[in-house]
């Protein structure tokens, strides 16, 4: 591969009209390519290498198109990159110079050997051939040209030539056998009484296997079919016409310039061939019964189609048709006519004459009204498909009834009300995702009703639907179960409704139901979903009389108790799955579960359980999965050993102290005991053979050492502390979790970089591959590096985020050609132009991965799901004539119109993301990144409300995952919760100084955080290095092991670097903890609150004080003072250092520190963590108090206790205190008074005076103006 030289790049960059295309030479290896410099006016003939072969272009590894001599390759490449989403020509120019672009667009000098008839369509070669029986001596071996074409074996009669007579051997129904007497020899035989046999000896074993496999497939076919799809054909191969019995021919996705005319064809697929005009030659195929010309940009259908009298299936989807010819009525046998995704505004009148057509397929057109009079003239139409139109109303036009329509599909339209009583024989009605408020249906023969995701407040079905077996009215605004289902207040309605014995599945979740009918004695419901309502109780006889009920989901209600399953020891319950998460259930409900002996899945997370009796657990012997997270359980009963089929135990966010005996279960696969109070774990010598995941994160007192844990596929535990922390501010901290979906495949990945580029930035991401694991892993490993590179090219948030996603499309390589994945990235940074400004959060997403920010307790969505429900995206999809299948997916592949990968769906599916930037404010509490599975199960309002009062980020992420699974998610789930602590005056005034060491300066610290300054080298500030110590480090009660585990909560305190021992890279200059390396005159705003403890009074005041100080909050024996701590340039070269005596004083303010248990002196350090609150022993964090950031200032860093956290002393030790001497108290009061006048209460801003520290004698204490 020839590399582009720097001089070549300079030549290209000199003008925007220039560029580079990479050409694969025809006679070179596939990996060899050469860059060709050209301009927008350079033609394909000029780019091709001499002797001038034809230039071909290939998009995303698919078909290869021959370029005309006057076409311009660079313009084609630029247009493609602009379609991907690049916005600037210079950026397109840079991308075009990258050789990796070949996986998206590449050029060939001559048709590549990897495509075309020589390999992909057929097999051919010169081999030794013998005809007839092997025993006859007259038949000798001769070397002949042998071709496998379509369903025939073709052998030439002339040596080394394709001329003359060709012997054709039909293989359909024949056989291929191995000839053991000869090496690499196969016998090919045709079927029937006149069968013939050819013996062929191959030169290599590889060729032998290839022919054996391919011919075996052909011989097993029942029909004579040939698949030449995606072969870049311009003309049909001549050998194809030797197959005289060919009946089915697939030519999809080629570039045919010759219309096939094979007289024996019955089925012909010409879709996606860029025809432009209807191929008239097909009208001359009298036997043709099936014709597919979809997605060919056809404007009209000629009248000549009327002569195809045997045509039964005619597919015209994905074109630009507005009318149909009247001659179409002559095709009397036509039974299926596909007209979806065209430009029709009304139903074509010619359909009235096509009496054999029973399905009207007109989804994705431009109909705004449905005239029922037109349907009345088509009594042969039974199934009406009008999805994805613009229908706002139905016009009856004096139509009484339409008895012939049995299935009606009106999904994804704009209907506000629907009166479908005119369809008196309707059996299946689809009306999801409209804007319906009222819905009226005739129920005589109604079997299935799909009406989810509307605004329904009224739903009437008359008469009572006795045949109804499926009803989905979830995600509406129904306050009561409709009367015709069961209304307990009207007995006469009940008597009628009880005749509905056929109802098997009732989905009424996400409504506003307050009660369910009480009498359900003879119901046949098997699946009942009433989650997300306002239910206080379930009907008392529901579980006792509903003998067929096997699935019940009543999560997210207000249940306080459960109905009994039986009044005696015998029970008829066959309930297998019970979901009761997020209710108010107590221990009294547990004994009622024993009435369901066949229970397999039980979810009771986030209730009020304090215990789970062992005797009750022992009776649930068939239990396979249990989730009891988010309760107050102290133990899991040992009788769980009776559940021999148990494979999943999830019990995080409890108070469990003793590790349960789940390791004795033979089928156990997943155990999640994170965020508990475990102190030790006893594991057997031999772990369960099927164990795949053991999650013990968030147990700060846990110490574990087991050699066999490496055998677990996904073992999660807090990692040991790294020892040195960073000087980054505690503005953000995060926690994340992941859960596998169907088939136990983890198809999601998360990204967390707390100190991205430097410690002023952070990067978080979630990636979802739906059903593939490759793409999420590639995104996780690559996207952060791409973003770092893009930040060097542009600082505009939208530009660098958009370019990151598009470059990632290229980095996916061949994996992205057939696979894809959703992604969301969140980048926190300062404005480089205004470093003193606020932090900015920039979110970019494609697919259904999304971000939501909690601001003032309310959700602020930062992402957008590009789905068919988006009118803008639907118009774009229709413009490119993609087909949206009935499951709502583009060409049946993905439901997202913007996603990474799936390049073969270009231009319908593109990687350009939605980008949104917001400045962070003190009102911003946290933000959530989630995968598709999370947001399909939870609304953004519910997600924010669910975790707002969960101070620990890990526990919050765990809760979201558990809720989604209990709400019915079976996909892989990933959730990242990033807690924010942005303060009002978050700023920094670090400025370059000619000399001198930076003064010690308080930073931003949470409760029980020690702050001291490490020794610094006398020769100034060195190059950051992780091994040379920190200029200012922060250590907290939350160790790195608690915050940096694989699925743990990680604060933004990872070391970005440290000071070098020698060799200064920068001059000595003042630095704050926010900016270890700052530009001159940079300014960073940061507000903090400090905790000052008084040793003499419980209210935080001295005994002589009569009135509380304004801006000081009392908190027991601790006083919280809101202060403004920042650094500025010294106005004077010499200032007195504030001396701090060791003894306590009866006067002044005492600044308390954490107690150092060992009493040994340690190097002082600075550490910071998420300031949402104090970490509890169970892994959670206590709720934050009145101030955003509460800090303690200490002389020594406290040692880590065995429990994994630090404890503040009840009374401060005089040796561990900073005391303001009486002679300086007046100065302090003057400073406080001065700031009270400048700032409104209750904030008290204290200006810290600058001090000049000797270079060779740095202080090892923290001084303060107090």
C-alpha positions, -999 to 999 in steps of 0.1 A, spaced: 0 0 0 14 33 -11 13 60 16 3 96 10 34 118 14 33 150 35 40 170 4 9 155 -12 -12 163 18 0 199 16 -9 201 -21 -44 188 -13 -49 213 16 -39 242 -5 -73 243 -23 -107 230 -13 -112 218 -49 -85 192 -45 -86 159 -29 -74 123 -29 -91 90 -39 -76 56 -31 -76 32 -61 -72 -6 -58 -53 -18 -88 -70 -46 -107 -39 -69 -109 -26 -63 -74 -35 -80 -41 -67 -68 -25 -47 -50 2 -27 -30 -23 -40 5 -31 -25 37 -43 -36 72 -36 -45 94 -66 -44 131 -63 -71 148 -82 -96 177 -83 -133 179 -85 -130 182 -123 -109 150 -127 -128 123 -146 -129 86 -141 -109 80 -172 -81 102 -159 -80 85 -125 -77 49 -139 -41 37 -143 -26 31 -178 -35 12 -198 -68 28 -191 -91 2 -175 -126 11 -165 -129 26 -130 -154 11 -106 -168 24 -73 -179 2 -44 -200 15 -15 -197 -1 20 -185 -35 7 -216 -41 -14 -222 -40 -52 -196 -24 -75 -207 0 -102 -188 9 -133 -182 46 -137 -188 63 -170 -157 80 -185 -170 115 -177 -180 108 -141 -159 125 -114 -146 102 -87 -137 129 -62 -171 145 -64 -187 111 -59 -166 106 -28 -173 140 -14 -211 136 -19 -210 103 -1 -192 118 29 -216 148 30 -244 123 31 -229 106 61 -231 139 79 -199 159 76 -206 196 74 -174 213 61 -156 207 29 -122 209 45 -132 181 69 -144 160 40 -111 167 23 -92 154 53 -114 123 56 -108 115 20 -71 113 25 -74 85 51 -68 51 35 -92 35 60 -121 51 41 -121 20 18 -146 2 40 -171 29 32 -162 39 -4 -134 26 -26 -124 27 -62 -111 -1 -84 -91 1 -116 -109 -26 -134 -136 -49 -121 -124 -66 -90 -120 -104 -90 -138 -108 -57 -172 -101 -74 -189 -110 -106 -197 -142 -124 -163 -158 -120 -166 -165 -83 -197 -154 -66 -221 -166 -92 -206 -199 -103 -177 -223 -101 -155 -230 -131 -121 -244 -140 -101 -268 -162 -104 -304 -148 -101 -340 -159 -135 -352 -169 -149 -386 -177 -184 -394 -188 -205 -425 -184 -198 -456 -163 -164 -459 -147 -162 -496 -156 -163 -490 -194 -128 -488 -208 -139 -467 -238 -145 -437 -216 -113 -420 -210 -102 -390 -189 -99 -357 -208 -92 -322 -196 -122 -299 -202 -137 -266 -191 -163 -273 -164 -188 -246 -152 -214 -247 -125 -240 -222 -136 -273 -218 -119 -287 -253 -115 -267 -269 -143 -233 -284 -148 -218 -274 -181 -189 -293 -197 -173 -280 -229 -169 -305 -258 -137 -288 -271 -106 -288 -251 -96 -256 -235 -124 -237 -251 -160 -226 -245 -168 -228 -281 -187 -256 -298 -213 -278 -282 -218 -275 -245 -229 -305 -225 -256 -295 -199 -263 -317 -169 -294 -306 -149 -286 -310 -112 -321 -303 -96 -330 -335 -78 -298 -352 -88 -269 -362 -66 -232 -357 -60 -211 -385 -46 -175 -391 -37 -154 -415 -58 -131 -433 -34 -109 -449 -61 -96 -416 -73 -82 -388 -53 -103 -356 -51 -129 -371 -75 -167 -365 -75 -195 -381 -95 -223 -357 -107 -256 -374 -117 -289 -359 -130 -323 -372 -120 -349 -391 -140 -348 -423 -161 -324 -407 -186 -299 -397 -160 -263 -391 -170 -231 -391 -148 -199 -371 -151 -168 -378 -131 -145 -349 -124 -111 -350 -107 -100 -318 -90 -65 -306 -87 -67 -297 -49 -86 -307 -19 -98 -271 -15 -115 -271 -49 -129 -306 -42 -146 -293 -10 -159 -261 -27 -176 -280 -55 -190 -307 -32 -207 -281 -10 -220 -259 -37 -233 -287 -59 -249 -304 -29 -270 -273 -23 -281 -271 -59 -290 -308 -60 -312 -305 -29 -333 -277 -45 -369 -285 -54 -372 -257 -80 -348 -245 -106 -337 -212 -91 -306 -191 -95 -296 -163 -71 -275 -136 -87 -283 -109 -62 -257 -84 -51 -233 -94 -79 -227 -60 -96 -241 -73 -129 -246 -51 -158 -254 -79 -182 -265 -115 -176 -238 -141 -179 -241 -160 -213 -239 -193 -195 -271 -186 -177 -291 -192 -209 -278 -228 -211 -302 -236 -182 -333 -243 -202 -353 -253 -172 -346 -222 -152 -378 -209 -135 -368 -186 -106 -342 -159 -111 -331 -134 -84 -313 -104 -98 -318 -81 -68 -294 -52 -62 -274 -51 -95 -269 -25 -122 -286 -43 -151 -286 -25 -184 -301 -55 -202 -337 -67 -195 -337 -105 -191 -361 -124 -213 -361 -160 -205 -392 -178 -218 -394 -203 -190 -392 -179 -160 -420 -180 -135 -404 -157 -109 -382 -126 -115 -368 -103 -89 -354 -70 -103 -356 -49 -72 -329 -23 -64 -315 -21 -99 -316 16 -104 -337 11 -135 -355 44 -136 -379 31 -163 -401 0 -163 -383 -29 -181 -406 -36 -210 -389 -69 -219 -404 -86 -189 -439 -81 -205 -429 -106 -231 -424 -135 -206 -457 -153 -209 -451 -177 -180 -442 -150 -155 -463 -153 -123 -442 -132 -99 -425 -99 -107 -407 -77 -82 -395 -42 -95 -394 -25 -61 -370 4 -53 -362 13 -89 -373 49 -89 -401 42 -113 -423 71 -122 -450 53 -141 -461 18 -150 -467 12 -188 -499 0 -202 -480 -30 -216 -482 -48 -183 -517 -57 -191 -505 -86 -214 -490 -105 -185 -521 -126 -180 -505 -152 -157 -491 -126 -133 -502 -133 -97 -478 -112 -76 -467 -77 -86 -445 -58 -63 -441 -20 -70 -431 -8 -35 -406 19 -30 -410 39 -62 -425 73 -71 -458 61 -85 -489 83 -82 -512 65 -106 -517 30 -121 -527 22 -157 -563 11 -164 -549 -19 -184 -539 -34 -151 -575 -47 -148 -566 -73 -176 -544 -92 -151 -573 -113 -138 -551 -137 -118 -534 -109 -99 -538 -117 -62 -512 -95 -45 -503 -59 -55 -476 -41 -35 -480 -3 -36 -463 7 -3 -440 37 0 -450 54 -32 -467 88 -37 -504 79 -38 -528 103 -22 -558 81 -26 -567 45 -33 -563 38 -71 -596 31 -88 -583 2 -109 -583 -18 -77 -620 -21 -80 -615 -43 -110 -588 -65 -95 -612 -89 -78 -586 -115 -69 -566 -90 -47 -577 -94 -11 -551 -72 6 -546 -35 1 -509 -27 7 -505 11 7 -484 18 38 -460 48 36 -479 68 10 -492 104 12 -529 97 21 -544 124 45 -579 111 45 -594 76 41 -626 77 21 -646 46 31 -667 50 -1 -636 38 -21 -633 7 1 -671 0 -3 -665 -4 -40 -639 -31 -33 -658 -59 -16 -629 -83 -23 -605 -64 0 -603 -81 34 -570 -68 48 -563 -30 47 -527 -19 54 -524 19 56 -495 23 81 -472 53 81 -495 76 61 -508 110 71 -544 100 78 -561 124 101 -597 114 96 -620 88 81 -648 101 58 -678 78 58 -697 93 28 -730 76 39 -714 42 42 -733 21 67 -711 -9 70 -680 -25 54 -686 -62 63 -658 -74 40 -629 -58 59 -616 -81 87 -582 -66 94 -574 -29 95 -540 -14 102 -538 23 109 -505 24 129 -484 56 129 -509 80 115 -523 112 129 -558 101 140 -573 120 170 -605 100 171 -615 67 155 -650 54 150 -645 20 136 -681 8 141 -686 8 104 -663 -22 102 -688 -45 117 -669 -77 110 -635 -65 121 -613 -92 137 -579 -74 141 -574 -37 146 -540 -19 148 -541 17 157 -509 21 178 -489 54 179 -516 78 168 -531 106 189 -564 88 197 -585 102 226 -616 81 219 -619 47 201 -651 29 192 -651 -6 178 -676 -32 168 -670 -63 188 -690 -90 171 -659 -108 158 -631 -89 174 -601 -111 182 -572 -88 188 -570 -51 196 -537 -32 195 -542 4 207 -510 12 228 -492 45 228 -521 69 223 -540 93 245 -570 72 251 -594 82 279 -624 64 264 -626 30 248 -659 15 238 -665 -19 222 -700 -30 214 -713 -56 215 -692 -75 241 -663 -91 221 -668 -128 229 -639 -138 207 -613 -113 220 -581 -131 229 -555 -102 229 -559 -66 240 -531 -41 244 -542 -7 257 -510 2 275 -494 36 275 -527 55 274 -547 76 299 -574 52 310 -585 58 345 -607 26 347 -609 -7 330 -635 -2 302 -670 -13 312 -672 -39 286 -642 -57 300 -653 -57 336 -669 -30 356 -677 -39 392 -701 -11 397 -726 -25 371 -736 -60 377 -755 -64 344 -722 -55 326 -704 -81 347 -728 -108 337 -723 -101 301 -685 -97 304 -681 -130 321 -689 -146 288 -656 -135 274 -639 -168 279 -615 -163 251 -594 -134 265 -559 -147 270 -537 -117 271 -546 -83 286 -520 -55 286 -532 -24 305 -500 -10 318 -490 26 318 -525 40 324 -541 56 354 -562 27 367 -571 29 404 -588 -5 407 -595 -37 388 -629 -55 387 -634 -77 417 -652 -106 401 -631 -126 377 -643 -161 386 -643 -176 352 -617 -156 334 -593 -174 311 -566 -147 312 -531 -162 310 -511 -130 308 -521 -99 328 -500 -68 327 -512 -39 349 -479 -22 357 -476 16 361 -510 24 373 -525 37 406 -537 3 420 -539 1 458 -549 -35 458 -556 -64 434 -590 -81 433 -592 -105 463 -601 -135 442 -577 -128 413 -551 -153 423 -576 -178 437 -600 -181 408 -578 -172 378 -568 -208 372 -551 -200 339 -530 -171 350 -493 -178 345 -479 -143 342 -487 -113 363 -469 -79 363 -483 -54 388 -450 -34 393 -450 3 398 -483 6 416 -492 13 452 -499 -22 464 -496 -28 501 -508 -64 502 -514 -94 479 -546 -114 474 -543 -150 487 -538 -179 462 -558 -204 483 -578 -206 516 -564 -241 523 -532 -260 518 -543 -271 484 -539 -247 455 -547 -247 418 -523 -219 410 -501 -223 379 -486 -189 382 -450 -190 369 -439 -153 367 -447 -127 393 -434 -91 391 -442 -68 420 -413 -44 420 -417 -8 432 -447 -12 454 -453 -8 492 -454 -45 500 -442 -56 535 -432 -89 552 -469 -98 556 -471 -106 519 -443 -131 518 -464 -160 533 -489 -156 505 -463 -165 479 -463 -201 491 -497 -206 474 -478 -205 441 -457 -237 441 -449 -234 404 -434 -200 406 -403 -197 386 -396 -159 385 -402 -136 414 -394 -99 414 -401 -80 446 -374 -53 444 -379 -19 460 -406 -27 484 -406 -26 522 -394 -61 530 -373 -65 562 -371 -102 562 -379 -132 540 -389 -161 563 -369 -193 557 -399 -215 559 -416 -196 530 -385 -197 508 -383 -235 514 -417 -240 497 -407 -222 465 -388 -252 452 -393 -244 415 -380 -209 418 -353 -201 392 -349 -163 394 -354 -139 424 -349 -102 426 -354 -87 461 -331 -57 457 -337 -23 473 -354 -36 505 -341 -37 540 -331 -74 542 -303 -83 565 -300 -119 553 -311 -143 526 -326 -174 542 -305 -205 541 -335 -225 528 -327 -210 494 -308 -243 491 -342 -260 485 -345 -241 452 -323 -264 433 -332 -248 399 -322 -213 410 -299 -197 385 -302 -159 393 -301 -142 427 -303 -104 427 -303 -87 461 -283 -55 458 -290 -23 478 -300 -41 510 -284 -45 544 -271 -80 540 -242 -88 563 -237 -125 557 -230 -140 524 -258 -164 515 -253 -201 507 -260 -196 470 -227 -211 459 -241 -245 468 -268 -243 442 -259 -264 412 -276 -242 385 -265 -208 398 -252 -184 371 -256 -149 384 -253 -135 419 -256 -98 426 -250 -87 462 -236 -52 455 -243 -22 478 -248 -42 510 -228 -46 542 -209 -77 536 -176 -79 555 -165 -114 545 -174 -140 519 -170 -178 524 -167 -195 491 -164 -232 485 -132 -246 471 -149 -256 439 -171 -228 425 -204 -238 408 -196 -249 372 -222 -226 356 -214 -194 376 -209 -166 352 -213 -134 373 -206 -125 409 -211 -89 418 -198 -77 452 -191 -41 445 -203 -14 469 -194 -35 500 -168 -12 515 -159 -35 544 -154 -66 523 -120 -81 520 -118 -111 496 -90 -133 484 -99 -164 465 -77 -180 439 -105 -195 418 -123 -162 412 -104 -158 380 -125 -185 365 -157 -165 368 -165 -148 335 -176 -115 352 -164 -111 387 -169 -76 401 -154 -63 433 -140 -30 444 -104 -27 435 -77 -18 460 -69 19 464 -43 33 441 -28 53 469 -24 86 452 -54 106 441 -57 136 418 -63 172 423 -94 172 401 -125 188 415 -153 167 429 -177 181 403 -188 146 390 -188 110 402 -203 81 385 -216 46 388 -226 21 361 -240 -13 357 -248 -38 329 -271 -68 325 -272 -94 298 -303 -101 279 -316 -130 259 -293 -160 254 -272 -146 282 -253 -123 257 -241 -90 269 -247 -68 239 -240 -35 256 -209 -16 268 -202 15 289 -174 40 288 -163 62 317 -132 85 316 -133 108 346 -102 127 336 -105 130 298 -76 147 281 -69 164 314 -86 165 348 -110 193 337 -129 171 314 -149 138 316 -163 115 290 -191 89 295 -208 67 270 -232 38 265 -233 15 235 -260 -10 225 -255 -36 197 -290 -50 200 -281 -86 193 -244 -83 185 -215 -80 209 -188 -69 184 -199 -33 177 -204 -22 213 -170 -35 222 -154 -16 192 -172 16 202 -161 13 238 -124 8 228 -122 34 201 -146 64 205 -127 82 233 -95 82 212 -114 96 182 -130 123 203 -96 133 216 -83 137 181 -114 156 169 -109 181 198 -76 190 183 -93 200 150 -122 220 162 -136 232 195 -172 236 184 -193 211 203 -216 201 175 -187 198 150 -164 176 170 -192 154 182 -207 149 148 -173 142 133 -165 117 161 -195 96 152 -188 97 115 -152 88 119 -163 60 141 -184 47 112 -151 44 93 -133 28 122 -159 0 124 -144 -13 92 -160 -44 77 -178 -51 110 -199 -20 104 -210 -31 69 -234 -57 82 -236 -49 119 -245 -18 138 -251 -3 172 -266 27 190 -244 50 210 -246 80 233 -216 101 244 -215 128 271 -186 152 273 -180 176 302 -156 204 296 -148 240 300 -150 265 272 -114 269 260 -120 305 251 -134 312 286 -118 288 311 -135 308 339 -169 300 326 -192 271 336 -188 235 327 -205 225 295 -222 191 291 -224 180 254 -245 150 246 -245 132 212 -265 101 203 -277 78 176 -302 50 179 -322 46 211 -293 52 236 -302 85 253 -292 109 280 -314 128 304 -302 156 328 -319 162 362 -322 199 367 -341 212 397 -356 177 401 -371 177 366 -359 158 336 -342 177 308 -338 154 277 -305 158 259 -310 131 233 -334 123 205 -345 89 192 -345 89 155 -374 65 148 -403 63 123 -424 83 147 -402 113 138 -419 131 109 -386 145 97 -369 111 96 -399 95 80 -398 120 52 -361 113 47 -366 76 47 -395 79 22 -373 101 0 -347 74 -2 -374 48 -8 -365 24 19 -391 -2 29 -403 -1 65 -415 -36 74 -445 -43 97 -422 -46 127 -412 -10 122 -377 -16 109 -358 -2 79 -356 -30 54 -364 -53 83 -330 -46 100 -331 -17 125 -358 6 138 -334 35 141 -328 57 111 -296 71 126 -272 45 139 -236 35 137 -228 7 113 -253 -10 90 -236 8 61 -254 -13 36 -285 6 45 -270 39 33 -284 65 26 -316 56 45 -296 49 77 -268 74 85 -245 79 115 -250 116 120 -259 121 157 -282 145 175 -260 169 195 -271 192 223 -250 212 247 -260 228 280 -240 248 305 -240 231 339 -256 250 368 -259 244 406 -294 232 399 -281 202 379 -281 172 401 -271 143 379 -276 128 344 -283 93 332 -271 75 302 -290 44 292 -293 18 265 -323 9 244 -336 -16 270 -336 10 297 -356 37 278 -380 12 263 -390 3 299 -388 36 317 -398 71 308 -373 99 314 -395 113 341 -397 79 359 -360 73 356 -351 107 371 -377 103 399 -365 68 407 -329 77 415 -330 113 426 -331 103 462 -304 76 458 -272 94 466 -248 67 456 -243 66 418 -237 28 417 -269 21 437 -287 45 414 -275 27 383 -284 -7 398 -319 5 406 -325 16 370 -314 -17 357 -336 -37 382 -366 -16 374 -362 -21 337 -360 -58 341 -390 -60 363 -410 -39 338 -405 -65 311 -371 -57 295 -355 -88 281 -327 -70 262 -292 -62 274 -292 -31 296 -266 -6 305 -271 24 328 -246 51 338 -255 76 365 -232 107 368 -238 128 399 -229 165 397 -219 190 422 -216 222 403 -214 253 425 -224 289 419 -190 304 417 -170 275 402 -140 294 391 -102 296 392 -78 324 389 -46 304 382 -22 328 366 14 324 354 40 337 378 75 346 373 87 327 402 79 313 436 59 282 446 22 281 444 5 290 477 -15 263 495 -51 268 487 -82 251 499 -102 233 473 -136 217 471 -141 188 495 -169 165 507 -175 156 544 -147 139 562 -121 149 536 -86 157 547 -67 184 529 -30 191 531 -3 201 507 24 177 496 60 187 494 68 203 461 101 204 442 119 237 447 126 241 410 91 246 399 63 227 383 73 196 363 57 175 337 27 156 350 37 120 358 16 93 376 47 80 394 63 111 407 37 123 433 10 149 431 12 186 435 -21 186 452 -39 153 459 -72 146 474 -80 116 495 -115 109 509 -135 84 529 -144 68 496 -114 48 485 -106 41 449 -117 6 454 -152 18 462 -153 43 434 -133 27 405 -145 -9 402 -157 -23 369 -193 -16 378 -186 8 406 -190 44 414 -160 63 404 -153 99 414 -134 123 392 -103 119 412 -81 97 391 -46 110 389 -40 131 358 -4 133 365 21 145 391 50 167 396 83 156 382 112 152 407 135 172 384 136 190 352 108 216 352 87 219 322 69 250 333 79 279 356 66 279 391 32 294 392 1 295 415 -22 265 408 -56 256 421 -70 220 423 -92 226 393 -64 235 369 -30 218 376 -18 234 343 -35 266 333 -29 293 307 -20 328 317 -49 348 332 -72 317 331 -101 320 354 -122 292 369 -152 296 391 -159 272 419 -181 277 450 -176 255 479 -189 250 515 -167 242 544 -175 224 576 -161 240 607 -165 223 641 -164 241 673 -150 223 703 -169 243 728 -206 246 719 -231 223 703 -246 251 682 -213 257 665 -208 291 682 -183 302 708 -197 308 743 -192 345 740 -213 348 708 -248 359 713 -261 359 677 -254 333 650 -231 344 623 -249 351 590 -240 325 564 -232 298 591 -255 268 595 -256 248 627 -256 211 623 -253 195 658 -217 198 669 -206 209 635 -209 243 618 -213 246 581 -200 278 566 -206 286 530 -173 302 518 -159 313 485 -124 298 482 -103 309 453 -68 320 444 -56 352 429 -24 370 421 -6 385 451 -8 422 451 22 425 474 55 406 472 57 401 510 28 391 532 28 375 566 19 338 568 -8 330 592 7 311 621 -14 283 636 -6 273 672 -10 237 683 -31 244 714 -68 250 715 -81 284 724 -112 295 742 -116 322 716 -118 321 679 -131 295 654 -118 260 656 -114 242 623 -117 205 629 -100 176 612 -105 139 609 -86 119 635 -55 101 625 -58 68 643 -22 58 642 -9 91 650 19 87 625 27 116 603 18 111 566 24 131 535 -5 155 532 -28 150 502 -59 164 486 -87 142 475 -122 147 462 -152 125 455 -188 130 445 -203 154 470 -238 140 470 -235 129 506 -217 106 530 -211 70 521 -230 46 544 -217 11 553 -240 -5 529 -225 12 499 -250 41 497 -244 77 505 -262 97 531 -285 125 517 -267 157 512 -274 185 536 -280 222 531 -248 230 514 -236 216 481 -200 208 492 -191 202 529 -154 201 536 -131 196 566 -96 209 567 -70 187 585 -33 186 591 -29 149 584 -47 125 561 -66 99 580 -58 63 577 -82 39 561 -102 19 587 -108 -18 583 -144 -10 575 -133 8 544 -144 43 554 -133 71 576 -151 82 608 -150 117 621 -141 121 658 -168 129 682 -146 156 698 -117 171 680 -83 166 694 -64 198 701 -34 185 681 -55 181 651 -70 216 650 -63 249 634 -71 276 659 -75 313 652 -55 331 679 -72 360 697 -48 385 683 -60 377 647 -97 374 655 -105 410 647 -88 407 613 -109 376 605 -141 393 615 -133 423 593 -128 400 564 -161 382 571 -179 415 575 -164 428 542 -177 397 524 -211 399 540 -216 434 526 -206 421 491 -227 390 490 -263 385 501 -270 361 529 -268 332 537 -235 330 518 -204 342 535 -175 347 511 -140 349 525 -113 364 504 -81 344 509 -51 366 508 -21 356 487 10 345 505 45 343 491 60 310 502 98 305 502 108 282 474 130 260 495 107 258 525 72 249 516 46 246 544 32 212 552 0 226 566 -31 243 552 -36 279 563 -68 298 561 -79 334 568 -100 321 596 
